[in-house]
């Protein structure tokens, strides 16, 4: 089976996964354009990727990829929030948290691709229709799964008060978001002042974890789930897949594995890197000295 056929099949599998995800919204009674609100937002996520995939493939560019991914979160959460006639405090918190996260991440990633000019992930893929499409459909799945807890919670009818789950979830999100922002800032500053082909970042939060930005990302989505928890019933509790998916994606599918391999190849000959790797956790922050 050649690469193009495998990529086409993978894209179909991603779409099937999004279809299965739609069952998590079976208790949602609200509609958008006469379609179940949750299903409409899943369809919207896919359509946005297709709309921007076409010109990106024609121009053979990946520059819009991450920006559109982050923007899709913003569009989806905005549609969900403003489709409601009665908005609760919890709805507003979820809306603002996902909005702030999406704007921050989209801006950060767009500045990075503008600076680096290219993304090694797409060097070959952007020249092949189905291989490139696979990435865009994967992005639709990423948005759909990651945002499902927040979206379903917003679309549900719930009491307008701050319960213990919301308070704990807010604290978890703030901690996770702060860790992600600070660690990204520290790494950006490091790249501007150091030659990253010869030395690696090991100060600040990066002295506590080899991937503190990913730890922050996972933590903030755990916070989103906890905030949403009290509005769930029956099958909706399975939106736990949201933070679990983020964890698996960043630690098993991409992110950590890829960056660890690159770092080993680049710095593996340095005794200080070997020592750093030995004494610094891969993901979870080291709270002891």
Residue frames as qw, qx, qy, qz and C-alpha x, y, z in Angstrom:
[[0.000, 0.889, 0.458, 0.000, 0.00, 0.00, 0.00],
 [0.452, 0.389, -0.021, 0.802, 1.56, 3.31, -1.06],
 [0.189, -0.185, -0.413, 0.872, 1.73, 6.48, 1.00],
 [0.291, -0.079, -0.208, -0.931, -1.11, 8.23, -0.84],
 [0.604, -0.294, -0.655, -0.347, -3.52, 5.32, -0.29],
 [0.497, -0.293, -0.657, 0.486, -2.60, 5.06, 3.40],
 [0.054, -0.092, -0.203, 0.973, -3.10, 8.80, 3.83],
 [0.436, -0.193, -0.410, -0.778, -6.51, 8.66, 2.13],
 [0.632, -0.338, -0.697, -0.043, -7.60, 5.81, 4.41],
 [0.380, -0.212, -0.515, 0.738, -6.27, 7.66, 7.47],
 [0.157, -0.069, -0.037, -0.985, -8.26, 10.76, 6.53],
 [0.593, -0.286, -0.539, -0.525, -11.42, 8.63, 6.30],
 [0.593, -0.285, -0.678, 0.327, -10.65, 7.06, 9.69],
 [0.155, -0.070, -0.317, 0.933, -10.31, 10.54, 11.20],
 [0.398, -0.157, -0.240, -0.872, -13.71, 11.51, 9.81],
 [0.663, -0.291, -0.664, -0.186, -15.24, 8.30, 11.18],
 [0.437, -0.199, -0.599, 0.640, -13.82, 9.13, 14.61],
 [0.118, -0.017, 0.098, -0.988, -15.47, 12.57, 14.44],
 [0.576, -0.232, -0.503, -0.600, -18.75, 10.85, 13.52],
 [0.631, -0.291, -0.694, 0.188, -18.47, 8.56, 16.56],
 [0.234, -0.067, -0.403, 0.882, -17.68, 11.59, 18.71],
 [0.302, -0.275, -0.253, -0.877, -21.01, 13.10, 17.68],
 [0.610, -0.406, -0.662, -0.154, -22.82, 10.56, 19.90],
 [0.382, -0.191, -0.534, 0.730, -21.44, 12.32, 22.97],
 [0.141, 0.050, 0.067, -0.987, -23.82, 15.16, 22.15],
 [0.234, -0.329, -0.846, -0.349, -26.91, 12.97, 21.96],
 [0.226, -0.610, -0.655, 0.385, -28.43, 14.70, 25.02],
 [0.088, -0.245, 0.054, 0.964, -28.07, 18.17, 23.50],
 [0.300, 0.639, 0.698, -0.123, -31.51, 19.57, 22.66],
 [0.113, 0.795, -0.035, -0.594, -30.49, 22.91, 21.15],
 [0.725, 0.411, 0.441, 0.332, -30.01, 23.35, 17.41],
 [0.084, -0.620, 0.251, 0.739, -28.10, 25.61, 15.04],
 [0.386, 0.347, -0.514, -0.683, -29.69, 25.98, 11.60],
 [0.874, -0.019, -0.031, -0.485, -32.03, 23.11, 12.54],
 [0.760, 0.237, -0.582, 0.167, -29.10, 20.76, 13.20],
 [0.772, -0.562, -0.217, 0.202, -28.15, 19.39, 16.63],
 [0.049, -0.977, 0.208, -0.015, -25.80, 22.08, 17.95],
 [0.582, -0.549, 0.563, 0.206, -22.93, 19.73, 18.79],
 [0.734, 0.268, 0.549, 0.297, -23.12, 17.93, 15.44],
 [0.362, 0.915, 0.131, 0.124, -23.24, 21.28, 13.63],
 [0.208, -0.902, 0.372, 0.072, -20.04, 22.39, 15.36],
 [0.703, -0.227, 0.620, 0.266, -18.29, 19.12, 14.47],
 [0.633, 0.588, 0.429, 0.263, -19.27, 19.62, 10.82],
 [0.102, 0.993, -0.051, 0.034, -18.09, 23.23, 11.02],
 [0.508, -0.670, 0.488, 0.234, -14.68, 22.10, 12.30],
 [0.697, 0.101, 0.617, 0.352, -14.25, 19.80, 9.30],
 [0.446, 0.809, 0.336, 0.184, -15.48, 22.38, 6.77],
 [0.125, -0.960, 0.207, 0.141, -13.05, 25.03, 8.02],
 [0.568, -0.431, 0.609, 0.347, -10.13, 22.64, 7.50],
 [0.626, 0.394, 0.597, 0.310, -11.28, 21.74, 3.98],
 [0.241, 0.953, 0.181, 0.015, -11.79, 25.39, 3.01],
 [0.131, -0.907, 0.380, 0.128, -8.23, 26.31, 3.98],
 [0.726, -0.190, 0.606, 0.262, -6.65, 23.03, 2.90],
 [0.673, 0.620, 0.371, 0.160, -7.49, 23.70, -0.76],
 [0.275, 0.938, -0.156, 0.143, -5.52, 26.96, -1.22],
 [0.473, -0.708, 0.522, 0.044, -2.75, 25.68, 1.08],
 [0.795, 0.026, 0.565, 0.221, -2.27, 22.63, -1.13],
 [0.578, 0.768, 0.203, 0.186, -2.41, 24.66, -4.34],
 [0.082, 0.935, -0.282, 0.197, 0.24, 27.05, -2.99],
 [0.834, 0.074, -0.449, 0.311, 2.16, 24.18, -1.34],
 [0.053, 0.526, -0.409, 0.743, 2.36, 26.06, 1.95],
 [0.537, -0.376, -0.726, 0.209, 1.92, 25.10, 5.60],
 [0.154, 0.199, -0.273, 0.928, 1.90, 28.67, 6.90],
 [0.495, -0.330, -0.082, -0.799, -1.84, 28.72, 7.63],
 [0.626, -0.137, -0.766, -0.053, -2.06, 25.27, 9.20],
 [0.372, -0.237, -0.675, 0.591, -1.49, 26.01, 12.89],
 [0.133, 0.041, 0.118, -0.983, -3.24, 29.38, 12.69],
 [0.576, -0.145, -0.456, -0.663, -6.38, 27.77, 11.25],
 [0.557, -0.206, -0.788, 0.162, -6.28, 25.06, 13.92],
 [0.190, -0.226, -0.519, 0.802, -6.28, 27.62, 16.72],
 [0.282, 0.033, -0.127, -0.950, -8.84, 29.78, 14.90],
 [0.520, -0.216, -0.728, -0.391, -11.18, 26.80, 14.58],
 [0.359, -0.329, -0.729, 0.481, -11.31, 26.51, 18.38],
 [0.020, 0.220, 0.201, -0.954, -12.23, 30.19, 18.55],
 [0.409, -0.037, -0.457, -0.789, -14.96, 29.87, 15.91],
 [0.514, -0.250, -0.813, -0.114, -16.44, 26.72, 17.47],
 [0.300, -0.356, -0.650, 0.600, -16.50, 28.00, 21.05],
 [0.118, 0.163, 0.022, -0.979, -17.92, 31.36, 19.87],
 [0.469, -0.142, -0.609, -0.624, -20.72, 29.66, 17.93],
 [0.475, -0.319, -0.806, 0.155, -21.52, 27.48, 20.95],
 [0.204, -0.302, -0.479, 0.799, -21.57, 30.40, 23.38],
 [0.207, 0.217, -0.032, -0.953, -23.56, 32.86, 21.31],
 [0.377, -0.191, -0.768, -0.482, -26.08, 30.24, 20.18],
 [0.295, -0.408, -0.783, 0.365, -27.43, 30.33, 23.75],
 [0.172, -0.751, -0.277, -0.574, -30.15, 32.69, 24.85],
 [0.600, -0.774, 0.094, -0.180, -29.34, 32.19, 28.54],
 [0.624, 0.457, -0.506, 0.381, -25.66, 32.12, 29.43],
 [0.749, -0.637, -0.168, 0.074, -24.38, 31.01, 32.83],
 [0.249, -0.874, 0.411, 0.070, -21.25, 32.04, 34.69],
 [0.716, -0.224, 0.623, 0.221, -19.72, 28.65, 33.90],
 [0.672, 0.611, 0.364, 0.204, -20.52, 29.10, 30.19],
 [0.164, 0.975, -0.121, 0.089, -18.76, 32.46, 30.21],
 [0.492, -0.676, 0.534, 0.127, -15.71, 31.08, 32.02],
 [0.765, 0.076, 0.589, 0.251, -15.36, 28.21, 29.53],
 [0.522, 0.802, 0.234, 0.170, -15.84, 30.56, 26.58],
 [0.024, -0.964, 0.264, -0.033, -13.24, 33.05, 27.82],
 [0.619, -0.512, 0.573, 0.163, -10.70, 30.38, 28.78],
 [0.744, 0.257, 0.537, 0.302, -10.83, 28.62, 25.40],
 [0.366, 0.909, 0.136, 0.143, -10.87, 31.99, 23.61],
 [0.221, -0.897, 0.377, 0.057, -7.81, 33.28, 25.46],
 [0.699, -0.274, 0.620, 0.228, -5.97, 29.97, 24.97],
 [0.694, 0.505, 0.458, 0.232, -6.81, 29.89, 21.24],
 [0.238, 0.966, -0.036, 0.100, -5.73, 33.49, 20.60],
 [0.390, -0.776, 0.485, 0.101, -2.50, 33.03, 22.56],
 [0.722, -0.103, 0.639, 0.244, -1.58, 29.74, 20.87],
 [0.621, 0.673, 0.360, 0.177, -2.56, 30.91, 17.39],
 [0.094, 0.980, -0.176, 0.024, -0.50, 34.08, 17.72],
 [0.513, -0.622, 0.574, 0.143, 2.50, 32.19, 19.10],
 [0.738, 0.100, 0.624, 0.238, 2.45, 29.51, 16.38],
 [0.523, 0.808, 0.234, 0.139, 1.90, 32.00, 13.56],
 [0.074, -0.936, 0.340, 0.052, 4.86, 34.08, 14.72],
 [0.632, -0.398, 0.639, 0.183, 6.95, 30.92, 14.85],
 [0.714, 0.369, 0.534, 0.261, 6.14, 29.79, 11.30],
 [0.303, 0.949, 0.046, 0.071, 6.64, 33.37, 10.06],
 [0.277, -0.828, 0.477, 0.099, 10.08, 33.36, 11.67],
 [0.600, -0.263, 0.733, 0.184, 11.13, 29.84, 10.65],
 [0.348, 0.437, -0.469, -0.684, 9.51, 30.07, 7.17],
 [0.674, 0.089, -0.646, -0.346, 8.74, 26.33, 7.12],
 [0.714, -0.364, 0.453, -0.390, 7.65, 23.40, 9.27],
 [0.033, 0.400, -0.898, -0.181, 9.64, 20.18, 8.84],
 [0.521, 0.179, 0.771, -0.319, 6.47, 18.12, 9.37],
 [0.612, 0.651, 0.325, -0.311, 5.15, 19.25, 5.99],
 [0.118, -0.598, 0.568, 0.552, 8.31, 19.26, 3.88],
 [0.025, -0.038, 0.903, 0.426, 7.12, 16.28, 1.81],
 [0.183, 0.468, 0.826, -0.256, 3.48, 16.08, 2.84],
 [0.235, 0.669, 0.170, -0.684, 2.44, 19.44, 1.34],
 [0.184, 0.416, -0.630, -0.629, 3.34, 18.16, -2.13],
 [0.153, -0.119, -0.963, -0.188, 1.00, 15.17, -1.88],
 [0.437, -0.377, -0.272, -0.770, -2.78, 15.74, -1.90],
 [0.779, -0.424, -0.408, -0.217, -3.91, 12.96, 0.46],
 [0.646, -0.088, -0.455, 0.607, -0.83, 13.11, 2.68],
 [0.055, 0.189, -0.161, 0.967, -1.41, 16.82, 3.25],
 [0.563, -0.392, -0.323, -0.652, -5.18, 16.29, 3.61],
 [0.724, -0.265, -0.611, 0.178, -4.46, 13.75, 6.32],
 [0.333, -0.032, -0.408, 0.849, -2.90, 16.47, 8.47],
 [0.261, -0.204, -0.057, -0.942, -5.89, 18.79, 8.01],
 [0.717, -0.336, -0.464, -0.398, -8.42, 16.06, 8.83],
 [0.637, -0.173, -0.587, 0.469, -6.27, 15.16, 11.83],
 [0.087, 0.099, -0.250, 0.959, -6.51, 18.78, 12.90],
 [0.538, -0.314, -0.284, -0.729, -10.31, 18.65, 12.62],
 [0.774, -0.296, -0.560, 0.019, -10.26, 15.59, 14.89],
 [0.453, -0.003, -0.456, 0.766, -7.86, 17.34, 17.31],
 [0.193, -0.221, 0.067, -0.954, -10.16, 20.36, 17.61],
 [0.668, -0.297, -0.417, -0.540, -13.30, 18.20, 17.91],
 [0.750, -0.256, -0.573, 0.207, -12.00, 15.90, 20.65],
 [0.391, 0.024, -0.407, 0.825, -10.10, 18.51, 22.66],
 [0.191, -0.163, 0.066, -0.966, -12.96, 21.01, 22.75],
 [0.456, -0.332, -0.737, -0.374, -15.80, 18.50, 23.26],
 [0.378, -0.425, -0.682, 0.459, -16.02, 18.84, 27.06],
 [0.053, -0.294, -0.152, 0.942, -16.21, 22.65, 26.96],
 [0.276, -0.044, -0.491, -0.825, -18.62, 22.73, 24.01],
 [0.450, -0.374, -0.790, -0.185, -21.04, 20.16, 25.44],
 [0.296, -0.419, -0.579, 0.634, -20.99, 21.86, 28.84],
 [0.065, 0.197, -0.046, -0.977, -21.83, 25.22, 27.25],
 [0.379, -0.105, -0.605, -0.692, -24.64, 23.71, 25.18],
 [0.385, -0.366, -0.839, 0.120, -26.22, 22.05, 28.23],
 [0.361, -0.729, -0.121, -0.569, -28.77, 23.71, 30.48],
 [0.620, -0.129, -0.595, 0.495, -27.32, 24.08, 33.98],
 [0.367, -0.852, -0.332, 0.170, -27.69, 26.05, 37.19],
 [0.349, 0.764, -0.112, 0.532, -26.02, 29.45, 37.21],
 [0.537, -0.813, 0.198, -0.100, -23.74, 29.16, 40.22],
 [0.359, 0.638, -0.661, 0.164, -20.08, 28.47, 40.95],
 [0.931, -0.344, -0.018, -0.124, -19.79, 25.00, 42.46],
 [0.605, -0.628, 0.444, 0.207, -16.65, 23.34, 43.82],
 [0.784, 0.215, 0.452, 0.367, -15.84, 21.71, 40.46],
 [0.374, 0.864, 0.142, 0.305, -15.83, 25.07, 38.70],
 [0.285, -0.923, 0.256, -0.034, -13.63, 26.68, 41.35],
 [0.729, -0.369, 0.512, 0.265, -11.11, 23.81, 41.35],
 [0.713, 0.447, 0.419, 0.341, -11.13, 23.67, 37.55],
 [0.184, 0.968, 0.000, 0.170, -10.47, 27.40, 37.26],
 [0.446, -0.784, 0.421, 0.098, -7.44, 27.08, 39.56],
 [0.777, -0.050, 0.549, 0.303, -6.12, 24.11, 37.56],
 [0.571, 0.709, 0.296, 0.290, -6.57, 25.99, 34.26],
 [0.031, -0.985, 0.159, -0.066, -4.81, 29.10, 35.56],
 [0.606, -0.566, 0.521, 0.203, -1.86, 27.01, 36.75],
 [0.749, 0.200, 0.547, 0.316, -1.63, 25.12, 33.45],
 [0.417, 0.856, 0.207, 0.225, -2.01, 28.20, 31.27],
 [0.217, -0.937, 0.269, 0.044, 0.58, 30.12, 33.29],
 [0.684, -0.358, 0.568, 0.286, 3.11, 27.28, 33.01],
 [0.682, 0.453, 0.474, 0.324, 2.56, 27.04, 29.25],
 [0.228, 0.956, 0.075, 0.166, 2.89, 30.78, 28.63],
 [0.372, -0.845, 0.371, 0.102, 5.96, 31.21, 30.85],
 [0.724, -0.202, 0.582, 0.311, 7.78, 28.20, 29.41],
 [0.607, 0.627, 0.378, 0.308, 7.04, 29.28, 25.81],
 [0.039, 0.992, -0.084, 0.086, 8.33, 32.77, 26.62],
 [0.547, -0.663, 0.476, 0.187, 11.49, 31.37, 28.19],
 [0.746, 0.098, 0.555, 0.354, 12.17, 29.17, 25.17],
 [0.440, 0.832, 0.239, 0.239, 11.54, 32.01, 22.69],
 [0.179, -0.951, 0.251, 0.011, 13.96, 34.24, 24.63],
 [0.699, -0.390, 0.543, 0.254, 16.52, 31.42, 24.69],
 [0.717, 0.413, 0.460, 0.321, 16.31, 30.94, 20.91],
 [0.251, 0.952, 0.063, 0.164, 16.94, 34.65, 20.34],
 [0.217, -0.889, 0.398, -0.064, 20.11, 34.71, 22.43],
 [0.560, -0.409, 0.715, 0.093, 21.60, 31.22, 22.02],
 [0.413, 0.377, -0.701, -0.443, 22.66, 28.93, 19.17],
 [0.818, -0.123, 0.322, -0.461, 20.16, 26.08, 19.54],
 [0.871, 0.349, -0.343, -0.043, 22.25, 23.74, 17.37],
 [0.481, 0.405, -0.621, 0.468, 25.00, 23.79, 19.99],
 [0.010, 0.067, -0.704, 0.707, 23.24, 24.30, 23.31],
 [0.344, -0.478, -0.759, -0.279, 19.89, 23.47, 24.88],
 [0.324, -0.591, 0.087, -0.733, 17.56, 25.27, 27.26],
 [0.622, -0.212, -0.716, 0.236, 17.83, 24.12, 30.87],
 [0.101, 0.011, -0.421, 0.901, 16.91, 27.19, 32.90],
 [0.472, -0.086, 0.027, -0.877, 13.64, 28.48, 34.36],
 [0.836, -0.001, 0.277, -0.473, 10.78, 26.01, 34.11],
 [0.805, 0.434, -0.396, -0.081, 12.93, 23.97, 31.73],
 [0.136, 0.454, -0.794, 0.381, 15.08, 23.05, 34.71],
 [0.534, -0.087, 0.609, -0.580, 12.00, 21.45, 36.28],
 [0.775, 0.330, 0.522, -0.137, 10.78, 19.56, 33.21],
 [0.374, -0.135, 0.614, 0.682, 12.14, 18.81, 29.74],
 [0.033, -0.378, -0.628, -0.680, 8.74, 19.78, 28.30],
 [0.002, -0.338, -0.588, 0.735, 7.01, 22.19, 30.73],
 [0.339, 0.176, -0.215, -0.899, 4.96, 23.77, 27.94],
 [0.511, -0.092, -0.765, -0.381, 3.32, 20.41, 27.21],
 [0.263, -0.274, -0.805, 0.456, 2.73, 19.83, 30.91],
 [0.148, 0.280, 0.245, -0.917, 0.96, 23.19, 31.05],
 [0.432, 0.076, -0.510, -0.740, -1.12, 22.34, 27.96],
 [0.456, -0.200, -0.865, -0.063, -2.30, 19.05, 29.42],
 [0.171, -0.284, -0.654, 0.680, -3.02, 20.65, 32.80],
 [0.247, 0.185, 0.042, -0.950, -5.18, 23.44, 31.41],
 [0.540, -0.042, -0.602, -0.587, -7.37, 20.96, 29.49],
 [0.375, -0.255, -0.844, 0.286, -7.78, 18.94, 32.69],
 [0.019, 0.255, 0.384, -0.887, -9.01, 22.21, 34.20],
 [0.412, 0.063, -0.348, -0.840, -11.53, 22.68, 31.38],
 [0.520, -0.174, -0.811, -0.205, -12.91, 19.18, 31.99],
 [0.272, -0.287, -0.725, 0.565, -13.21, 19.74, 35.74],
 [0.188, 0.179, 0.105, -0.960, -15.02, 23.05, 35.18],
 [0.509, 0.035, -0.505, -0.696, -17.44, 21.28, 32.83],
 [0.182, 0.018, -0.974, 0.131, -17.93, 18.18, 35.00],
 [0.211, 0.261, 0.687, -0.645, -21.01, 19.23, 36.99],
 [0.522, 0.382, -0.060, -0.761, -23.05, 19.87, 33.84],
 [0.337, 0.250, -0.841, -0.342, -22.57, 16.33, 32.49],
 [0.746, -0.056, 0.483, -0.454, -24.87, 13.33, 32.66],
 [0.923, 0.255, 0.273, -0.089, -24.80, 9.81, 31.22],
 [0.841, 0.323, 0.170, 0.401, -22.57, 9.49, 28.14],
 [0.184, 0.935, -0.081, 0.292, -21.28, 13.06, 28.48],
 [0.618, -0.710, 0.325, 0.094, -18.85, 11.96, 31.20],
 [0.861, 0.121, 0.320, 0.377, -16.92, 10.29, 28.38],
 [0.330, 0.908, -0.053, 0.251, -15.76, 13.74, 27.32],
 [0.635, -0.665, 0.338, 0.202, -12.92, 12.82, 29.69],
 [0.814, 0.300, 0.303, 0.396, -11.45, 11.80, 26.34],
 [0.229, 0.951, -0.003, 0.206, -10.57, 15.50, 25.90],
 [0.249, -0.844, 0.472, -0.047, -7.65, 15.81, 28.38],
 [0.816, -0.176, 0.537, 0.125, -6.70, 12.15, 27.83],
 [0.726, 0.601, 0.236, 0.239, -6.41, 12.76, 24.10],
 [0.114, 0.948, -0.245, 0.167, -4.22, 15.83, 24.70],
 [0.569, -0.617, 0.544, 0.009, -1.97, 13.75, 26.96],
 [0.834, 0.105, 0.509, 0.187, -1.68, 10.87, 24.48],
 [0.558, 0.802, 0.112, 0.181, -1.19, 13.23, 21.53],
 [0.031, 0.930, -0.324, 0.171, 1.62, 15.19, 23.18],
 [0.476, -0.598, 0.640, -0.072, 3.41, 12.28, 24.84],
 [0.703, -0.009, 0.708, 0.072, 2.85, 9.31, 22.52],
 [0.648, 0.616, 0.432, 0.116, 1.93, 10.51, 19.03],
 [0.445, 0.692, -0.007, 0.569, 3.90, 13.72, 18.53],
 [0.327, -0.890, 0.112, -0.297, 5.48, 16.42, 20.64],
 [0.585, -0.671, 0.455, -0.030, 7.59, 14.73, 23.31],
 [0.888, 0.032, 0.406, 0.212, 8.69, 11.70, 21.25],
 [0.611, 0.700, 0.123, 0.348, 9.70, 13.79, 18.25],
 [0.024, -0.930, 0.235, -0.280, 11.49, 16.48, 20.27],
 [0.728, -0.543, 0.417, 0.035, 13.30, 13.96, 22.46],
 [0.867, 0.230, 0.313, 0.312, 14.64, 12.23, 19.35],
 [0.400, 0.831, -0.007, 0.386, 15.82, 15.54, 17.86],
 [0.333, -0.869, 0.309, -0.196, 17.45, 16.58, 21.15],
 [0.863, -0.300, 0.379, 0.148, 19.22, 13.23, 21.51],
 [0.770, 0.444, 0.216, 0.403, 20.64, 13.54, 17.99],
 [0.218, 0.873, -0.041, 0.434, 21.67, 17.16, 18.50],
 [0.227, -0.781, 0.402, -0.421, 22.96, 17.15, 22.08],
 [0.967, -0.224, -0.090, -0.084, 23.48, 13.47, 22.93],
 [0.763, 0.283, -0.298, 0.498, 27.25, 13.86, 22.77],
 [0.023, -0.648, 0.284, -0.706, 27.24, 16.58, 25.44],
 [0.391, -0.099, -0.810, 0.426, 27.89, 15.39, 29.00],
 [0.151, 0.078, 0.378, -0.910, 25.82, 18.27, 30.40],
 [0.618, -0.001, -0.321, -0.718, 22.83, 17.16, 28.30],
 [0.609, -0.056, -0.791, 0.009, 23.18, 13.58, 29.50],
 [0.198, -0.110, -0.670, 0.707, 23.20, 14.89, 33.07],
 [0.354, 0.053, 0.057, -0.932, 20.25, 17.18, 32.39],
 [0.663, -0.027, -0.544, -0.513, 18.23, 14.33, 30.89],
 [0.504, -0.065, -0.819, 0.267, 19.11, 12.07, 33.81],
 [0.175, -0.220, -0.600, 0.749, 18.00, 14.54, 36.49],
 [0.308, 0.188, 0.036, -0.932, 15.05, 16.29, 34.80],
 [0.523, 0.326, 0.753, -0.232, 11.61, 14.66, 34.38],
 [0.254, 0.249, 0.686, 0.635, 10.30, 14.32, 30.82],
 [0.145, -0.601, -0.529, -0.581, 6.94, 15.98, 31.53],
 [0.497, -0.779, -0.381, -0.039, 5.81, 16.52, 35.12],
 [0.074, 0.840, -0.273, 0.463, 7.43, 19.43, 36.92],
 [0.670, -0.067, -0.569, 0.472, 10.10, 18.54, 39.47],
 [0.333, -0.859, -0.130, -0.366, 9.02, 20.31, 42.64],
 [0.749, -0.598, 0.095, 0.270, 12.08, 19.22, 44.60],
 [0.000, 0.868, -0.410, -0.279, 15.63, 20.42, 44.09]]
